[in-house]
Amino acid sequence: MPKRDRIEAGSSFATAIMAGIVVTVLDYVNRTANAVKLRPWQVQRLKTLRSRNRMVQVLRERCAEKTGATRGGYHHIAPWFLSLDPTGIYGIIDSLGRAGGY
């Protein structure tokens, strides 16, 4: 019998949604970083958001852990917890700091 990949219901649709959330976060960071006065170390830390590991850390901490919802090892993302207002950028900077590095 041939080996089959495990297919999760809804995963292809979830990929498009996550891509949209990631693009929204990156756009928000770019616009907000230019609008508020950030220290050089904060700007440097925000640049690390473009790596996959850093983005996963921010999304997990700011969207998934607040709901506490997991199923089958997958986190349920709740993007309304991102707080994409002018002060929300500081929460993203803090999340990146907890991820290590800058």
N, C-alpha and C positions, 0 to 999 in steps of 0.2 A: 504494500500500500504506500503511495507517495506521501512524503512529508508535507503537511499543510501549515501555512502561516495562521496564527491566531488572529481572527478578525473581531474587533470590538465594534459594537453597534454605535453609530454616531461619531466615530473617531475621525472620519474624513471631513465631516461638517465642523467638528471641533477644531480641526487644524486651521481652517479658514478663519474661524472666529478668533483664535489665538493670534494669528498673523495680524489681524485687524487691531487687536488690543496692543500688540507689540509696536506696531506703527504709530498708534495713537500715543503711547507712552513716549516714544522717541520724538515725535513731533512736539508734544507738550514740553518735554525737557528742553528741546532746542528753542522754542518760543519763550518759555519762562526764564531760562538762563540768560537770555538777552534782555529781558524786561526787569529783572531784579538784580540788585547788587550782590554778587557772590564773591567770596574770597577765592584766590587762585587755587588753593587746595580743593575747594568745593567744585570748581570747574574741572579740575583734573580728575576728581572722583567720578563726576558725571560722565566723563569720556569713557570710563570703564564699562558703562551700561551697554555699550555696543557689543560686548562679548556675550556669548550664549549663557555662560555660567552666571554672570552678574545679572542678566535679565531674569533668568530663572529664579535667582535668589530674591530679587525685588518682587516678582509676581507671586512667588510662594509666600513670602513674609507679609506682603501688603494686601494680597487678595485671597489666598487659599487658607492660610493659618487662622485668619480671623473668623472664617466660617467653621473651621474644624471638620469639614466634610471631606472624607475620602471614601473611595469604594474601589476595591480590587487593586489597591496601591496607587490609584490615580487621585489627584487633588481636584477638587471642584473650585473653579475660579469664579470669584464674585467681583467683577471689575468695578462695581460701584464703591468698593472700599479703597480705591486708588487715591481718592481726594485730589483730583486734578484741578485744584484752584491754585492761586498764586503761592500759598504757603505749603502746598503739597510737595513741592520740589524738595523741601528740607527733609521730609519723611523719606523720600527716595534716596537722598544723600546719606541719611542715617542707615538705611537698609544696606546700601553699598558698603558703608563703613563696617558693618557687622559681617559682611561677606569676606572681609580681610583685604589686605593690600592697602591702597591709599586711604 
